[in-house]
Amino acid sequence: MSVLAFILEPVNDYEKKFAIPLATEIFFIDYWIPAISELELKWSAHFSTGIDITCDDLPQVISELRLIKEWGIQHLAEDNRKHMTDRIELLIRKLPEAFQREGTVVFIG
């Protein structure tokens, strides 16, 4: 299993192809969960089970992703740190692009 972000109910080719991988299940459990727990995060705490994100939720989700990235920089060895921060940077950059139409919902899980 993997944790990824994709658009629920896509209406065009762009939305159908929109998929951003965050982590394998093992990597998520080993590295993301400790960060989320230590930082007591609200939104990303649901990534492992899945959560729907709307455009209104975007600022809070991106804020939490930045916190996780900083945690990773401080706590992880180089290879794992790079893997985590690269995926977070990709999600921060691409997630806003998902909301090109009103009513878009992105599932992260």
C-alpha positions in Angstrom: 0.0 0.0 0.0 1.0 3.6 -0.5 -0.2 7.0 0.7 -1.0 9.3 -2.2 -3.1 12.3 -3.2 -5.6 12.0 -6.1 -8.7 13.8 -7.2 -12.0 12.2 -6.3 -14.5 12.2 -9.2 -12.2 13.5 -11.9 -14.0 15.3 -14.8 -11.1 15.6 -17.3 -7.8 14.0 -18.3 -5.8 16.3 -16.1 -7.8 15.3 -13.1 -7.8 11.6 -14.0 -3.9 11.7 -14.2 -3.5 13.8 -11.0 -1.7 11.5 -8.5 1.0 12.5 -6.1 2.7 9.7 -4.1 3.7 10.6 -0.6 5.1 7.4 0.8 4.9 3.7 1.0 2.9 2.4 3.9 6.1 1.3 5.7 7.8 4.6 5.2 4.7 6.5 6.3 4.5 4.4 9.5 8.2 4.6 10.3 8.8 8.3 9.5 5.6 10.3 8.9 3.6 9.0 11.9 6.3 9.9 14.5 6.4 13.5 13.0 2.6 13.8 13.0 2.3 12.5 16.5 5.1 14.6 18.0 3.8 17.7 16.3 0.2 16.9 17.2 -1.1 17.6 13.7 -4.8 17.5 12.8 -5.1 17.1 9.1 -2.1 14.9 8.3 -3.1 12.6 11.2 -5.7 11.2 8.8 -3.5 10.6 5.8 -2.9 7.0 6.9 -6.7 6.2 6.9 -7.6 8.8 4.2 -9.0 12.3 4.3 -10.9 14.5 1.8 -9.3 17.9 1.2 -11.1 20.9 -0.4 -9.7 24.1 -1.5 -10.7 25.7 1.8 -8.6 23.2 3.7 -5.5 23.8 1.6 -3.8 26.5 3.8 -4.0 24.2 6.9 -2.8 21.1 5.0 0.1 22.9 3.5 1.0 24.4 6.9 1.2 20.9 8.4 3.2 19.6 5.5 5.8 22.4 6.1 5.9 21.4 9.8 6.5 17.7 8.8 9.2 18.8 6.4 11.0 20.8 9.1 10.7 17.8 11.5 12.2 15.5 8.9 15.1 17.9 8.3 15.9 17.9 12.0 15.3 14.2 12.8 16.0 11.9 9.8 19.1 10.5 8.3 20.1 12.0 4.9 18.4 9.4 2.6 15.2 9.3 4.4 15.2 13.0 4.9 15.6 13.6 1.2 12.9 11.2 0.3 10.4 12.7 2.7 11.3 16.4 1.9 11.2 15.8 -1.9 7.7 14.2 -1.6 6.5 17.0 0.6 7.9 19.7 -1.7 6.2 18.0 -4.6 2.8 17.9 -2.8 3.1 21.5 -1.6 3.8 22.6 -5.2 1.2 20.4 -7.0 -1.7 20.3 -4.5 -3.0 23.8 -5.3 -3.1 22.9 -9.0 -5.7 20.2 -8.3 -8.3 22.8 -7.4 -8.9 24.2 -11.0 -12.6 23.9 -10.7 -15.1 24.6 -7.9 -16.1 21.6 -5.9 -12.9 19.6 -6.5 -12.0 17.2 -3.7 -8.6 15.6 -3.3 -8.3 12.4 -1.3 -5.0 11.9 0.6 -4.6 8.4 1.9 
